[in-house]
Amino acid sequence: MSVFANATKLKKIMIGLAGCIVCVLLLQAAFFVRIWNSSSSLHKADLIVVFPGDQERIVEGHALAKAGYADNLLVIGQTEKSFAKLVQKLGALPAVNLLPNSKSRSTFEDVNIARQIIFEKRLKSVILVTSSYHMPRVLFLLKASLLDADFKVDLQYYPVRIRDHSKAKRLYFNELIKFWGSTVEMIGCRITDSLLLDSPFYIQVRSFVKSRLLF
């Protein structure tokens, strides 16, 4: 009888866990769909953050800065030298403070760079610029990373639409998977106070999971 009771209890626990997982995945999907199909009504901000990837992101971020939407421009991964080349190519921004920064290896590290600058300069409003499929992950990570801020940060988002629609389904699906990898990175960083991509073991696990789940 006890064996049967334990089996029944275990079954209930497993069903409960499965239900929780399904609910979390549904909430994630709902959040992603909402962000994918919307954009902020932009107003003047303290900072524009452009996340690396498609060239269109940089072009759009530069255009927003040129139009006067912020006094500071952060393009993740741009050093002083590469910023100079960027300005030479797209046009000078005399009224905008360009913020050079270090290279990153993942979306979480991109967000971490943005977080550090927001904290250092105590910036109260930020416009995020990245591809539409990438925006939900960036927005979630930055919101979560700013929870410990002692000041309120207004996050606006400007999604850049993808031009090659033949890749759309793959890109959007992969983002649903990559979200969890970035979340693990964020939690790991907060627990260990170090970047997980500094760990060879984590890099191996990450590569294995990506090879099995992404397409």
N, C-alpha and C positions, 0 to 999 in steps of 0.2 A: 504493500500500500504506500509506503514511504517513497519507494522508487517511482511509482506512478505519480504521486503528488509532486515529487521533485521535477519529473519530466514535464508535468503540466505547468508548474511554476516557471520552468526554463522556457517553455514554449510561449507563455504569456510575456515574459521579458523580451524574447526575440521579436515577437509581434510588436511590442511597444517600441523597441529600438528601430525596427523597420518603419513603423509609422512616423517616428520622430525624424528619421532620415528623409522620408518622402516629403514631410512638411517643410523641412529645411530646404530641400531641392526645389520645391514649388515656390517658396518665398524667394529663393535666389533667382529663379526663372522670371518671376513677376517683377522683381527689381530690375533685372537686366532689360526686360522688354520695355518697361516704363522709361528707362534712361535711353535705350536705343531709339525710342520714338519721340524724344523730346529734346529741348535745349533751353538754356536759361535766357531770360530777357536781360541782355547785357547792360551793365552800367559801369561807370568809371571805377576801377579797382586799384589797389596798391601794387599788384604784381600779376604778370602774365606768365604762366608756366607752360612750356611746350615740351611734350614728352617725345623721346626719340622714336624713329621708325620711318614712316612714309615722309618723303620730302614735302608733300602738301601740308603737313602739320607745321613745318617751319615757315613755309610761305604764308599760311593763314595767321600764325602767331605774329610774324613780322608785320603783316598788314594791320592787325589789331593794334599793335604798338604804335605804328605810324599814324593810325587814326586817333590816337590819344586815349586809348582805353586804360592805360596804366603808365606809371612813371618808371617802372622796373620790368625788365624782361629777363626771364630765366629759360634758357634752352638747355635741357639736361644733356650733359656730355660735352658741352662747348667750352673749351679753354679760351684764354685770351687770344691765342693765335687763330684758332678756328672761328672765333667770333669775328675777328677782323676780316677773314675771308668771306664770312656770311654777309657782313655789312657791305663789303665791296660788291658782292654779287646782287643782293636784293635792294640795296640803298641805305644811306646813312640814317641814323636815328638820333639826331643831336639832342633831342629833349628827353631821351630815354636812357636810364641807367642800365647798362648791360651787366649781367651777373655771371662771370665765368665760374665754372665748377669742375668737378672731377668726373671721370668716366664711371659708368655703372654697368652692372652685369644682368640686371633683372628689373622688372617693373617695380618690385618692392624697393629696390635700391634707388630707383628713380624717385619714388615717393619719399624715401628717407632723406634724399638730398633736398627736395622741396621743403620737407618738414623742418629740417635744420635751418634753412634760410628764413622761413616764416617765423620760427622761434627767435633767431638771432636779431632780426630786424623788427620783430613784433608787428608783422603785417596783418591787417584786419580784414582784407578782402583780396581774393585771388580768382583769376580766370584760368581755368584748365583747358588746354588745347591738345587734343589727341584725336585719333580716328574714332568714328562712331562705335565700332565694335569693341574698342579698347576702353571706352569711357566708363562703363559701369565698374570695372575693376579698379581703375585709377581713383574714381570718386569714392568708392567704398574704403579703399586702403588709406587715402588721405584723411577722410573723416575719422576713421578709427585711430589713425596715428596722432590726431589732434585732440583726442579726448582728454589728455592730461594738460592741455593748455589752460593757463589762467586768464585767457582773454578769448573773446569770441571771434571766429574767423568765418567770414561769409564766402562760401565756395560757389562760384558760377562755373558753368561748363559750356564749352563751344566745340561740339563734335564736328569733325571733318569727315565728310561723306567719302566713301571709297569709290574709285572710278572703275575698277575692274570687277564687275558684278559676277563674273564667272567664279571668283574666289570667295564670294560673300558667305555662302553656307558653311564652308570650311572654317573661315575666320571666326564667324559668330559661334559655331559649335565649340571650337578650340578654346575660346574665351571662357566658356562655362567650366571647362576643365582647369585651365590655367589659374582661374580665380582661387581654387583651393590650394594650389602650389604657392601662390603669393601669400595667402592667408597663413599657411604653415610657416613661411619665411618670416612674416611679421610677428607671429606668436613666438617663434624660436628666438628671434632677435630680442624681444622684450624679456624673455625668460633668461637667456644666457648673456645678454648685453653684448652680443657679437653677431656678425653677419654669417648666416648659415652657408653662404657660398664660399666662405673661407675654409669650410670643412670638406676634404676630399670624399669622405663617406657620403655626405649629403649630396654632393655633385653626382656621384655614381647612382644613388637612389633616384635623384631627380631625372637623370638621363634615361634610366630604365623605365620609369613611369611615363615619361613623355613619349618614348618609343612605342609603348603599348597602347596609350590612350589617345594620342593626338594623331590627326591625319591632315 
